[in-house]
Amino acid sequence: MKYKTKVQSTGGTLSTSIPKIIRDLYNLEKGDTVEWVVSIDEQGTKVTLEKSE
């Protein structure tokens, strides 16, 4: 799956939305914490989203 979202400025930080299908897949609700895992190597950059329990 591939999704595009816009980055917005919110109170001095940058934020973006999480598409509904991903929100439903992770059962995310307002106030939940997510962890962005970034891997950088010679193949490129990979970003993974995980829900913190």
matplotlib code that plots the C-alpha trace (Angstrom):
import matplotlib.pyplot as plt

x = [0.0, 1.1, -0.4, 0.4, -0.4, 0.4, 2.7, 1.2, 2.6, 0.9, 2.1, 5.7, 5.9, 5.2, 2.4, 0.6, -2.6, -2.8, -5.0, -8.2, -7.3, -4.0, -5.9, -8.4, -5.6, -3.8, -7.0, -5.7, -7.7, -7.1, -4.5, -2.8, 1.0, 2.7, 6.4, 8.1, 11.0, 13.5, 16.1, 18.8, 21.2, 22.8, 19.5, 17.7, 15.4, 12.5, 9.9, 7.8, 4.9, 4.2, 1.5, 2.9, 0.9]
y = [0.0, 3.5, 6.7, 10.4, 12.9, 16.5, 17.9, 20.7, 23.1, 22.8, 24.9, 25.0, 21.3, 19.4, 16.9, 14.7, 12.6, 8.8, 7.4, 5.8, 2.3, 2.4, 3.9, 1.0, -1.6, -0.5, 0.3, 3.8, 6.3, 9.9, 10.0, 6.7, 6.8, 5.6, 5.0, 5.9, 3.5, 4.8, 2.6, 4.1, 2.0, 1.9, 0.6, 3.8, 4.9, 2.8, 4.2, 1.8, 2.8, 0.8, 1.3, 1.7, -0.4]
z = [0.0, -0.7, 0.7, 0.4, 3.2, 3.6, 6.3, 8.3, 10.8, 14.2, 17.1, 16.1, 15.1, 11.9, 11.8, 9.2, 9.2, 9.3, 6.5, 7.7, 6.5, 8.5, 11.5, 11.3, 10.8, 14.0, 15.8, 16.6, 18.5, 19.6, 22.3, 21.3, 20.9, 17.7, 17.2, 13.9, 13.2, 10.6, 9.0, 6.7, 4.8, 1.3, -0.1, 1.0, 3.8, 5.3, 7.7, 9.8, 12.0, 15.2, 17.8, 21.3, 23.9]

ax = plt.figure().add_subplot(projection="3d")
ax.plot(x, y, z, "-o")
ax.set_aspect("equal")
plt.show()
